[in-house]
C-alpha cells in the first residue's frame, strides 16, 4: 500500500529539507506550532463570542464519559 502526499505535505517536506541543523528544524517547527496555536485561539474565541461554546458546555464535556467501545 502506498500513501500519496497532498500538496501541503509535499511543500512542507521541501521546506524542511533546507534545515541542515537541528536548531533550524526546531525553529521551523516552533513557527508552525505558533501559527496553528494562533489560528486555534482565533477560532475558539469566535465560538465563545457566538455562544456556540460556553462554560456550561465545557462542564458538560468535562463530565461526560464518552468512550470508544471495545470490540469483542
DRENTORDREN-690098 format. One record per residue: chain; x, y, z of N, C-alpha, C in turn; residue number from 1; residue in three letters. Coordinates in steps of 0.1 Angstrom, whole numbers, plus 5000, padded with zeros to 4 digits. Layout:
residues N
{mol A; n_c1 X; n_c2 Y; n_c3 Z; ca_c1 X; ca_c2 Y; ca_c3 Z; c_c1 X; c_c2 Y; c_c3 Z; seq NUM; type Ala}
...
//
This chain:
residues 72
{mol A; n_c1 5008; n_c2 4988; n_c3 5000; ca_c1 5000; ca_c2 5000; ca_c3 5000; c_c1 5009; c_c2 5012; c_c3 5000; seq 1; type Unk}
{mol A; n_c1 5006; n_c2 5022; n_c3 4991; ca_c1 5014; ca_c2 5034; ca_c3 4990; c_c1 5005; c_c2 5046; c_c3 4995; seq 2; type Unk}
{mol A; n_c1 5012; n_c2 5055; n_c3 5001; ca_c1 5005; ca_c2 5067; ca_c3 5006; c_c1 5009; c_c2 5079; c_c3 4997; seq 3; type Unk}
{mol A; n_c1 4999; n_c2 5086; n_c3 4992; ca_c1 5001; ca_c2 5097; ca_c3 4983; c_c1 5000; c_c2 5110; c_c3 4992; seq 4; type Unk}
{mol A; n_c1 5011; n_c2 5118; n_c3 4991; ca_c1 5011; ca_c2 5130; ca_c3 4999; c_c1 5004; c_c2 5141; c_c3 4991; seq 5; type Unk}
{mol A; n_c1 4997; n_c2 5150; n_c3 4999; ca_c1 4990; ca_c2 5161; ca_c3 4993; c_c1 5000; c_c2 5172; c_c3 4990; seq 6; type Unk}
{mol A; n_c1 4995; n_c2 5183; n_c3 4984; ca_c1 5004; ca_c2 5194; ca_c3 4980; c_c1 5010; c_c2 5201; c_c3 4993; seq 7; type Unk}
{mol A; n_c1 5002; n_c2 5202; n_c3 5003; ca_c1 5007; ca_c2 5208; ca_c3 5016; c_c1 5018; c_c2 5200; c_c3 5022; seq 8; type Unk}
{mol A; n_c1 5016; n_c2 5187; n_c3 5022; ca_c1 5026; ca_c2 5178; ca_c3 5028; c_c1 5039; c_c2 5179; c_c3 5019; seq 9; type Unk}
{mol A; n_c1 5038; n_c2 5179; n_c3 5006; ca_c1 5050; ca_c2 5180; ca_c3 4997; c_c1 5057; c_c2 5193; c_c3 4999; seq 10; type Unk}
{mol A; n_c1 5049; n_c2 5204; n_c3 5001; ca_c1 5055; ca_c2 5217; ca_c3 5003; c_c1 5063; c_c2 5217; c_c3 5016; seq 11; type Unk}
{mol A; n_c1 5057; n_c2 5211; n_c3 5027; ca_c1 5064; ca_c2 5211; ca_c3 5039; c_c1 5077; c_c2 5203; c_c3 5039; seq 12; type Unk}
{mol A; n_c1 5077; n_c2 5192; n_c3 5032; ca_c1 5089; ca_c2 5183; ca_c3 5030; c_c1 5100; c_c2 5191; c_c3 5023; seq 13; type Unk}
{mol A; n_c1 5096; n_c2 5198; n_c3 5013; ca_c1 5106; ca_c2 5207; ca_c3 5006; c_c1 5112; c_c2 5217; c_c3 5015; seq 14; type Unk}
{mol A; n_c1 5103; n_c2 5224; n_c3 5022; ca_c1 5107; ca_c2 5234; ca_c3 5031; c_c1 5117; c_c2 5229; c_c3 5042; seq 15; type Unk}
{mol A; n_c1 5113; n_c2 5218; n_c3 5048; ca_c1 5120; ca_c2 5212; ca_c3 5059; c_c1 5134; c_c2 5206; c_c3 5054; seq 16; type Unk}
{mol A; n_c1 5135; n_c2 5203; n_c3 5041; ca_c1 5147; ca_c2 5198; ca_c3 5036; c_c1 5159; c_c2 5208; c_c3 5037; seq 17; type Unk}
{mol A; n_c1 5155; n_c2 5221; n_c3 5038; ca_c1 5165; ca_c2 5231; ca_c3 5040; c_c1 5172; c_c2 5232; c_c3 5054; seq 18; type Unk}
{mol A; n_c1 5165; n_c2 5225; n_c3 5063; ca_c1 5171; ca_c2 5226; ca_c3 5077; c_c1 5183; c_c2 5216; c_c3 5078; seq 19; type Unk}
{mol A; n_c1 5194; n_c2 5222; n_c3 5079; ca_c1 5207; ca_c2 5214; ca_c3 5080; c_c1 5211; c_c2 5212; c_c3 5094; seq 20; type Unk}
{mol A; n_c1 5206; n_c2 5220; n_c3 5103; ca_c1 5209; ca_c2 5218; ca_c3 5117; c_c1 5196; c_c2 5215; c_c3 5125; seq 21; type Unk}
{mol A; n_c1 5198; n_c2 5208; n_c3 5136; ca_c1 5186; ca_c2 5206; ca_c3 5145; c_c1 5180; c_c2 5218; c_c3 5150; seq 22; type Unk}
{mol A; n_c1 5188; n_c2 5228; n_c3 5152; ca_c1 5182; ca_c2 5241; ca_c3 5157; c_c1 5173; c_c2 5248; c_c3 5146; seq 23; type Unk}
{mol A; n_c1 5177; n_c2 5246; n_c3 5134; ca_c1 5168; ca_c2 5251; ca_c3 5123; c_c1 5155; c_c2 5244; c_c3 5122; seq 24; type Unk}
{mol A; n_c1 5156; n_c2 5231; n_c3 5124; ca_c1 5144; ca_c2 5223; ca_c3 5123; c_c1 5135; c_c2 5226; c_c3 5135; seq 25; type Unk}
{mol A; n_c1 5141; n_c2 5228; n_c3 5147; ca_c1 5133; ca_c2 5232; ca_c3 5159; c_c1 5126; c_c2 5245; c_c3 5157; seq 26; type Unk}
{mol A; n_c1 5133; n_c2 5255; n_c3 5151; ca_c1 5128; ca_c2 5268; ca_c3 5148; c_c1 5116; c_c2 5268; c_c3 5139; seq 27; type Unk}
{mol A; n_c1 5118; n_c2 5260; n_c3 5128; ca_c1 5107; ca_c2 5259; ca_c3 5118; c_c1 5095; c_c2 5252; c_c3 5125; seq 28; type Unk}
{mol A; n_c1 5097; n_c2 5242; n_c3 5133; ca_c1 5086; ca_c2 5235; ca_c3 5140; c_c1 5079; c_c2 5245; c_c3 5149; seq 29; type Unk}
{mol A; n_c1 5086; n_c2 5253; n_c3 5156; ca_c1 5080; ca_c2 5263; ca_c3 5165; c_c1 5072; c_c2 5273; c_c3 5157; seq 30; type Unk}
{mol A; n_c1 5076; n_c2 5277; n_c3 5146; ca_c1 5069; ca_c2 5286; ca_c3 5137; c_c1 5055; c_c2 5280; c_c3 5134; seq 31; type Unk}
{mol A; n_c1 5055; n_c2 5267; n_c3 5130; ca_c1 5043; ca_c2 5260; ca_c3 5127; c_c1 5034; c_c2 5259; c_c3 5139; seq 32; type Unk}
{mol A; n_c1 5040; n_c2 5256; n_c3 5150; ca_c1 5032; ca_c2 5255; ca_c3 5163; c_c1 5025; c_c2 5268; c_c3 5166; seq 33; type Unk}
{mol A; n_c1 5033; n_c2 5279; n_c3 5165; ca_c1 5028; ca_c2 5292; ca_c3 5168; c_c1 5017; c_c2 5296; c_c3 5159; seq 34; type Unk}
{mol A; n_c1 5018; n_c2 5293; n_c3 5146; ca_c1 5008; ca_c2 5296; ca_c3 5136; c_c1 4995; c_c2 5289; c_c3 5139; seq 35; type Unk}
{mol A; n_c1 4995; n_c2 5276; n_c3 5142; ca_c1 4983; ca_c2 5268; ca_c3 5144; c_c1 4977; c_c2 5272; c_c3 5158; seq 36; type Unk}
{mol A; n_c1 4986; n_c2 5275; n_c3 5168; ca_c1 4981; ca_c2 5280; ca_c3 5181; c_c1 4973; c_c2 5293; c_c3 5179; seq 37; type Unk}
{mol A; n_c1 4978; n_c2 5302; n_c3 5171; ca_c1 4971; ca_c2 5315; ca_c3 5169; c_c1 4958; c_c2 5312; c_c3 5162; seq 38; type Unk}
{mol A; n_c1 4958; n_c2 5304; n_c3 5152; ca_c1 4946; ca_c2 5301; ca_c3 5144; c_c1 4935; c_c2 5294; c_c3 5153; seq 39; type Unk}
{mol A; n_c1 4940; n_c2 5285; n_c3 5162; ca_c1 4930; ca_c2 5278; ca_c3 5171; c_c1 4924; c_c2 5288; c_c3 5181; seq 40; type Unk}
{mol A; n_c1 4932; n_c2 5297; n_c3 5186; ca_c1 4927; ca_c2 5307; ca_c3 5195; c_c1 4917; c_c2 5316; c_c3 5189; seq 41; type Unk}
{mol A; n_c1 4920; n_c2 5320; n_c3 5176; ca_c1 4910; ca_c2 5329; ca_c3 5169; c_c1 4897; c_c2 5321; c_c3 5167; seq 42; type Unk}
{mol A; n_c1 4898; n_c2 5309; n_c3 5163; ca_c1 4886; ca_c2 5301; ca_c3 5160; c_c1 4878; c_c2 5298; c_c3 5173; seq 43; type Unk}
{mol A; n_c1 4885; n_c2 5295; n_c3 5184; ca_c1 4878; ca_c2 5292; ca_c3 5197; c_c1 4872; c_c2 5305; c_c3 5202; seq 44; type Unk}
{mol A; n_c1 4879; n_c2 5317; n_c3 5201; ca_c1 4873; ca_c2 5329; ca_c3 5205; c_c1 4860; c_c2 5333; c_c3 5198; seq 45; type Unk}
{mol A; n_c1 4860; n_c2 5329; n_c3 5185; ca_c1 4848; ca_c2 5332; ca_c3 5177; c_c1 4837; c_c2 5323; c_c3 5182; seq 46; type Unk}
{mol A; n_c1 4840; n_c2 5310; n_c3 5185; ca_c1 4829; ca_c2 5301; ca_c3 5191; c_c1 4824; c_c2 5307; c_c3 5204; seq 47; type Unk}
{mol A; n_c1 4832; n_c2 5312; n_c3 5213; ca_c1 4828; ca_c2 5317; ca_c3 5225; c_c1 4819; c_c2 5330; c_c3 5223; seq 48; type Unk}
{mol A; n_c1 4824; n_c2 5338; n_c3 5213; ca_c1 4816; ca_c2 5351; ca_c3 5211; c_c1 4803; c_c2 5348; c_c3 5205; seq 49; type Unk}
{mol A; n_c1 4801; n_c2 5337; n_c3 5197; ca_c1 4789; ca_c2 5333; ca_c3 5191; c_c1 4779; c_c2 5326; c_c3 5200; seq 50; type Unk}
{mol A; n_c1 4785; n_c2 5322; n_c3 5211; ca_c1 4776; ca_c2 5314; ca_c3 5221; c_c1 4776; c_c2 5299; c_c3 5218; seq 51; type Unk}
{mol A; n_c1 4783; n_c2 5295; n_c3 5208; ca_c1 4783; ca_c2 5280; ca_c3 5205; c_c1 4792; c_c2 5273; c_c3 5215; seq 52; type Unk}
{mol A; n_c1 4800; n_c2 5280; n_c3 5222; ca_c1 4809; ca_c2 5274; ca_c3 5232; c_c1 4807; c_c2 5282; c_c3 5245; seq 53; type Unk}
{mol A; n_c1 4805; n_c2 5275; n_c3 5256; ca_c1 4802; ca_c2 5282; ca_c3 5268; c_c1 4807; c_c2 5275; c_c3 5280; seq 54; type Unk}
{mol A; n_c1 4807; n_c2 5281; n_c3 5292; ca_c1 4812; ca_c2 5274; ca_c3 5304; c_c1 4803; c_c2 5262; c_c3 5307; seq 55; type Unk}
{mol A; n_c1 4790; n_c2 5263; n_c3 5304; ca_c1 4781; ca_c2 5251; ca_c3 5307; c_c1 4785; c_c2 5240; c_c3 5297; seq 56; type Unk}
{mol A; n_c1 4787; n_c2 5243; n_c3 5285; ca_c1 4791; ca_c2 5232; ca_c3 5275; c_c1 4804; c_c2 5226; c_c3 5279; seq 57; type Unk}
{mol A; n_c1 4814; n_c2 5234; n_c3 5283; ca_c1 4827; ca_c2 5229; ca_c3 5287; c_c1 4825; c_c2 5220; c_c3 5299; seq 58; type Unk}
{mol A; n_c1 4817; n_c2 5223; n_c3 5309; ca_c1 4815; ca_c2 5215; ca_c3 5321; c_c1 4808; c_c2 5201; c_c3 5316; seq 59; type Unk}
{mol A; n_c1 4799; n_c2 5202; n_c3 5307; ca_c1 4792; ca_c2 5190; ca_c3 5302; c_c1 4802; c_c2 5181; c_c3 5295; seq 60; type Unk}
{mol A; n_c1 4811; n_c2 5187; n_c3 5287; ca_c1 4821; ca_c2 5179; ca_c3 5281; c_c1 4831; c_c2 5172; c_c3 5291; seq 61; type Unk}
{mol A; n_c1 4835; n_c2 5180; n_c3 5301; ca_c1 4844; ca_c2 5175; ca_c3 5311; c_c1 4838; c_c2 5164; c_c3 5319; seq 62; type Unk}
{mol A; n_c1 4825; n_c2 5165; n_c3 5321; ca_c1 4819; ca_c2 5155; ca_c3 5330; c_c1 4813; c_c2 5143; c_c3 5322; seq 63; type Unk}
{mol A; n_c1 4814; n_c2 5143; n_c3 5309; ca_c1 4808; ca_c2 5132; ca_c3 5301; c_c1 4818; c_c2 5120; c_c3 5301; seq 64; type Unk}
{mol A; n_c1 4812; n_c2 5109; n_c3 5299; ca_c1 4820; ca_c2 5096; ca_c3 5299; c_c1 4819; c_c2 5090; c_c3 5286; seq 65; type Unk}
{mol A; n_c1 4824; n_c2 5097; n_c3 5276; ca_c1 4824; ca_c2 5092; ca_c3 5262; c_c1 4836; c_c2 5083; c_c3 5260; seq 66; type Unk}
{mol A; n_c1 4834; n_c2 5071; n_c3 5257; ca_c1 4845; ca_c2 5061; ca_c3 5255; c_c1 4842; c_c2 5054; c_c3 5242; seq 67; type Unk}
{mol A; n_c1 4853; n_c2 5050; n_c3 5235; ca_c1 4852; ca_c2 5041; ca_c3 5224; c_c1 4849; c_c2 5027; c_c3 5229; seq 68; type Unk}
{mol A; n_c1 4838; n_c2 5021; n_c3 5224; ca_c1 4835; ca_c2 5008; ca_c3 5229; c_c1 4846; c_c2 4998; c_c3 5223; seq 69; type Unk}
{mol A; n_c1 4849; n_c2 4988; n_c3 5231; ca_c1 4858; ca_c2 4978; ca_c3 5227; c_c1 4851; c_c2 4967; c_c3 5219; seq 70; type Unk}
{mol A; n_c1 4857; n_c2 4963; n_c3 5208; ca_c1 4851; ca_c2 4953; ca_c3 5200; c_c1 4855; c_c2 4939; c_c3 5206; seq 71; type Unk}
{mol A; n_c1 4845; n_c2 4930; n_c3 5207; ca_c1 4848; ca_c2 4917; ca_c3 5212; c_c1 4848; c_c2 4906; c_c3 5201; seq 72; type Unk}
//
